[in-house]
């Protein structure tokens, strides 16, 4: 489940990012992380901290709950 969770999280982040028309670079800049780390989060190679997840949700104008939805 752990692996599935992070894959789904990355997918949800990418989907929402594309919905609001941001590039990975733009989102990374808004959150204050590097482009490389942003890309790794989206493909589940890296796991964001809770603080980073909260910043991502704010930048994506959504909630942590929506980003972590497994459906």
ABEGO torsion letter per residue (X at the ends): XAAAAAAAAAAAAAAAAAAAGBBAAAAAAAAGBBAAAAAAAAAGABBBBAAAAAAAAAAAGBBAAAAABAX
